[in-house]
Amino acid sequence: MKHPITVAVLEDDRPTARLYRSVLESEGVRAFVFEENDACRRFVREQRPDLLIFDVIADTQSDGLTLLGQIIDDLGDAMPPVIIASALQKQQIRRHPAVQRLRRVLFMPKPFDIYRMVDVITSMVRGEGGEALAPTYC
C-alpha cells in the first residue's frame, strides 16, 4: 500500500488554512498547515513532507520566501517540490533568490480551484508537474 501524500502548507489566513486542511484531507492528502514560519520549518526538517505549499502575500513576501530559502539550505538535494500560491504577480516572486534555487516549482495564482490542487499535488509528487530548474510559472 502506498503511503498517503504528506504536504506542509504555510498559510497565514485562518479560513484559507482550514479550507486547505479540509479539502486536502477529504481527498486523502495528509495536510499539515502552519501559520508560523518557525513551526513550519521545524516540521519540514523533521518530517520531510512530499510537497510544500507556500502562500506568499505582499506584506509578508520576504519572510515567506526567506523561510523557503532556509528550508532549501536545510534540505539541500532532498528539497521537495513547491507550489507557491499567491495573488502577487509571478514576476514579483520569480526574482527572489530562493525561488531561483528551487528545482521544481509551480506558481498558482489566486484565486484558484482548490479541488484542482489535489491533481496538481499528485502530479508534482510523481515528478510530472512543475517546472524544472528554470521556473516559468513562477
C-alpha atoms as one frame of an Amber mdcrd trajectory, in Angstrom:
protein
   0.000   0.000   0.000   1.328   3.437  -0.910   1.750   5.964   1.843  -0.540
   8.978   1.622   0.983  12.140   0.226   2.132  14.472   3.002   2.005  18.215
   2.411   3.195  21.119   4.544   1.195  24.302   3.942   2.299  27.762   5.060
  -0.838  29.921   5.130  -1.440  32.833   7.480  -5.146  33.323   6.720  -7.063
  31.046   9.113 -10.174  30.471   6.966  -7.967  29.613   3.986  -5.805  27.359
   6.183  -8.943  25.488   7.341 -10.069  25.150   3.731  -6.716  23.677   2.679
  -6.798  21.173   5.533 -10.416  20.171   4.948 -10.230  19.746   1.181  -6.815
  18.084   1.065  -7.622  15.628   3.855 -11.007  14.789   2.293  -9.034  13.807
  -0.826  -6.613  11.569   1.098  -3.706  14.025   1.384  -2.127  14.439   4.823
  -2.108  18.222   5.226  -0.109  19.948   7.964  -0.986  23.625   7.943   1.160
  26.269   9.631   0.688  29.959  10.274   4.138  30.436  11.798   7.429  30.173
   9.893   9.386  28.523  12.723   6.843  25.743  13.242   6.687  25.090   9.503
  10.471  24.957   9.169  10.818  22.576  12.112   8.149  20.255  10.691   9.709
  20.217   7.227  13.178  19.451   8.644  11.913  16.650  10.877   9.123  15.076
   8.800  10.288  15.628   5.206   6.876  16.113   3.534   6.373  15.187  -0.098
   5.479  18.743  -1.142   5.300  22.299   0.200   2.572  24.850  -0.464   3.523
  28.421   0.415   1.172  31.358   0.434   3.106  34.495  -0.401   1.429  37.849
   0.113   2.710  41.363  -0.321   3.176  42.351   3.311   4.997  39.149   4.317
   6.602  38.323   0.970  10.206  38.470   2.106   9.546  36.478   5.281   7.825
  33.586   3.488  10.370  33.477   0.701  13.244  33.854   3.156  11.834  30.832
   5.000  11.779  28.963   1.714  15.492  29.747   1.263  16.219  28.480   4.788
  14.383  25.229   4.060  16.389  24.813   0.850  19.553  25.247   2.953  18.263
  22.680   5.472  17.272  20.006   2.956  19.652  20.503   0.044  19.059  17.864
  -2.627  16.157  16.424  -0.610  14.078  19.575  -1.190  10.547  18.586  -2.195
   8.606  20.307  -4.970   6.950  23.612  -4.065   3.665  25.227  -5.028   3.592
  28.979  -4.486   0.008  30.162  -4.134  -0.227  33.911  -4.360  -2.230  36.880
  -5.561   1.072  38.579  -6.415   2.273  38.711  -9.990   4.609  35.857 -10.838
   7.307  38.351 -11.842   7.337  39.694  -8.271   8.057  36.241  -6.900  10.226
  34.836  -9.674  13.098  37.261  -8.957  13.525  36.179  -5.338  16.801  34.244
  -4.835  15.048  31.383  -3.010  12.708  30.788  -5.936  15.669  30.765  -8.311
  17.206  27.931  -6.275  14.173  25.622  -6.481  14.413  22.601  -8.725  10.654
  22.095  -9.082   8.193  24.909  -8.513   4.717  25.785  -9.685   3.037  29.149
  -9.325  -0.731  29.010  -8.743  -2.199  32.490  -8.947  -5.032  33.187  -6.535
  -7.873  32.667  -6.740  -7.698  29.082  -7.977  -9.833  25.959  -7.804  -8.821
  24.289  -4.525 -10.116  20.936  -5.768  -7.759  21.098  -8.754  -4.943  21.462
  -6.224  -5.132  17.733  -5.380  -4.404  16.768  -9.003  -1.552  19.282  -9.131
  -0.077  17.922  -5.885  -0.240  14.346  -7.129   1.427  15.260 -10.427   4.225
  17.181  -8.737   4.945  14.431  -6.209   5.152  11.940  -9.088   7.623  14.266
 -10.812   5.204  15.165 -13.598   4.357  18.749 -12.697   6.094  21.990 -12.061
   8.990  23.443 -13.893  12.469  22.035 -13.516  15.335  24.405 -12.783  14.063
  27.479 -14.657  10.538  28.112 -13.408   8.223  29.578 -15.987   5.177  29.505
 -13.774   6.815  31.455 -11.035
